[in-house]
């Protein structure tokens, strides 16, 4: 889990064989100074420019193992860092408390109506919903791994799981086996491996609260960008007050909780308004 203190842009330039130049800009990071971050950015930009000049796609020069460019808002104990992501939401990052996101397909209205009519006219029970099917995978895992305890939550687009019984390495085999068994979101899994941490959004997505404008990204280029972000944040926080991020569904498995996991769950539930009954966003 690594969030650099300083970020800065650097530029690179290289000539193609035909004579025209490739000019690019890239971010660099550092814990030493903004000047060092700019130097790192220039080196990365130069490597990218040279690769593009040779006709390479050069994707690997900028992606894969880079830290996230997110502002650190708060350090909570030894295992949690709260950051702000690129679209303005607060995010919980933890090195050892297992979070898991599961995306669910949206249930078609026709399927919902069919289930209702079946119930009214005494026909056979409707098929399990995607949420029920996903929870059944979790219960099956816990039935085979009886020391496990899982808090399950509903999010706007799926499920969120938190392992409460023990601490985990995000890139270890046990974590991967659990992710495989419950069908964890592939992007979430990849980010856990790259960042060596688990992540969970703590505040509602802006567009689900009616805030469509994209905020300026940190670090801000100048005072104007900072002021623009401050204005955006005031509107967002006002709109987000009427929403929760997730709703607690149930606890599955062992009741005993690891103290660090218990503390993180308490923080998570408070910040996400998981017991508020508010609409999800």
N, C-alpha and C positions, 0 to 999 in steps of 0.2 A: 504494500500500500504506500504509494509515493505521490505526493503533490508538491512539485517544485515551488520555491518561494518566489522566483523571478521568471518572467517570460518577456521575450522581446523578438522583434522581427529582424531578419537579415536578408540581404539580396545576393543573388548569384547570376552570372552571365556566362554564356558559352556560345561559340560560333558553330553553326552547322557547316557541313561540307560544301553546301551551295553558297555560303557566304553570309546568309542572314543570321541574326543573333537570336538566341533564346534567353529571355530574362524572366526570372521567377523570384518569388519571395517565400520565405518559410519561417516558421516559428522556431525559436530555440529556447532552452530552459536552463536554469542554474539555481543553485542554492547560495552562490557567492555574491552575485551582483547583476544588475540589469545589463551592464556592459558585457559581462561574460555571457549572459543569455543571448545578447545580440551577436556576439562572436560565434556562438554555437549555431545560431540561426543562419548566419552567413555561410558557415561551413556546410550545413545541410542543404541550403539553397544552391550552393555551388555544385554539390554532388548531383542534385536533381537536374540542374541546368545542363550539366555535361551528359547525363544519361539521356535526357530528351534530345540533345543535339546529336547523339549517336543513333537516335531513332528508337530508343527503348521506351517502354511504358513507364518505367521508373516508379511504380507504385510502392515497391518495397523501400524506397528511400524516405518515405514520409509516414508509412503506416506499419502496424504490426506490434511493436513493443513500446510505443511512445506513452508517456504518462498523460493523464487527462489534464487538459487546460481548464481547471476549475479553481475558483477562489475558495480558500479555506475560510469558513465562517466560524467554526467552533471545534475545539478538541474536547472530547468528553471521556475522561478516564484514559486508560491505556489502550483500549481496543476500538474506539470510535472517533472518526473525523467527519464533521458535517461540512459539505461543500455546496456550492451553487452550480448547477449544470448549465449547458449552453442556452437553454430556453428559459432559464430563470427560476427553476425549482430547487428547493433544498433537498439534498441527498445524503442519506446516512451511509457511510462507508465503514466497514468493520473488517478487521484482519482475521477474525476467528469465530464469529457467530454466524452460522449458516443461514442465509436467506436463499430462497428459490422462487423465481417467477415462472408461471405457467400461463401461456396465452390460450384462450379458448375461442372457438368459432362462435360467432353470434347465432343464437337460435332463431330460425326463421319463424315469422309470425304464423305461417300455416301449421308448423309443427306444434306451436303452443296451442292453437285453436283445436287441432286434432286431439291433443291430450285432454283438453277441457271437455270436449264432446264425448270422448270415450268414458270419462268419469261420470258424466251426467247420465249416459244411457247404459251404464253397467258393462261396458265392453272391457276387454283385457287392459291391463295397466299400460300406459304409454311408455315408450322406450326412455331409458335414462337420459337426462340432459347431459351436455358436455361437462358441466360442473360436477354432477354426480359421478360421471365416469372418471374424471380426474381425481376426485376425492377417494374413489374406490382404489385407485392405484396407490395412493398414499397409505390407505388402511392396509392394503396387501403388503406393502413394504414393512410397515410397523409390525404386522402380524409375524413376519419372518425375522424381524430385528427388534426383539421385545424390549431392549433397553432404550429404544428411541422414544422421544416425545416431540410432537409437532403441533405448533399453533398454526391454524389454517385461517386465512382471510380471503374475502372476496374483494377484488379490485374492479375497476370499471371494465377492464378487458380480459380478466382472467382470475387466477388465484395467486396468492403470495403465501409462502410457507416459511416458518422459522423453526429451526431445530433448537429445542430448549434444554436437552439433557446433557450436552457436551459441547466442546469447542472443536473446530475443524480447520484444516488447511484447505484453502480454496482450490488448490491445484492437485490435491491428493487423490488417490484411487478411491477411497471411501466416499468422498464427495462426488466424484464422477459417477460412481455406481448408483448413488441415490438420484442424481440428475437424470441418468439413463432410465431408471425405473419409473420415475414420475413424469417424464416428458418435459423437462425444463426447457425454457425458451433458448434456442441456439445462440442468439446474440448475447443474452445474459450470461450464458456459460462461457462464451469466448472472452467477455469482458472480465469475468472473475479470474480466468487464467492469466490474462495479460496483466491486469492490475494487482493480482495476488490479494484480492479482497472481495467481499460480498457487498452488494449495493442495494439500497431500497429508497425509493422516492418518498419524501416526507410531506411534500406540499402538492396541491392539485396542479394538473397540467393547465397552463394558461388558457389555451383555446377551448377547453371544456368549461371554463368559467366565463366565456365570452370575450376574452382578451386575445385578439387575433394578431396584434402587432408583435413582431419579433424584437426582443430587447437588444441593445448593443452588447456585444460580448466583452467579457473581461480578458485581459487587462484593457482598459479603455484608452483610446488613442489620445484623448485630450479632455479638458474640463467640460466641453460641450457634450461629449459622449457620456461622461459621468452624470451630468445633469439630466440628460435624456433618459438614462437608465433609472435614475432616482424617481423621475416622473412616472415612468413605466411601472416601477416597483410599487409605488403608492396605489396606483390603479389596480394592479394585480392583487395586492394584499387585501384591498377592500373587497374585490370580487371573490377572492378565494375563501373568505371567511364563512361563507354559507355552504361549503363543501367539505367532505372527508375524502381521504385518499383510498381508504379501504375499510371494510367492516369485518369484525371478528366473527367467524363462523363457529369454530369448535376447537377443542384440544383433542388430539389423537395420540393414544399411547401413554407412556410412562409419565406420571405426574411430577416426579422429582426433577428439579431444574438446576442447572449449573448457575452459580451466583452471577457470573459475567453475562450469561445469556438472559437471566432473569432481569438484570438491570437494563440491558439493551431492549428487551421486550417492553419494559415499562416506558422507556424513552420513546420507542417507536409508537406505541399505542397512544401516548399523549400527543405527540406531534402530528400523527396522521388522523386523529379524532376517530379512532377505530371503534369506539363504543358510543358514538354520538347519535347514530341514526340519520345523519345528514346524507344527502345524495352524493354519489361518488363522482369524482372527476380526476 
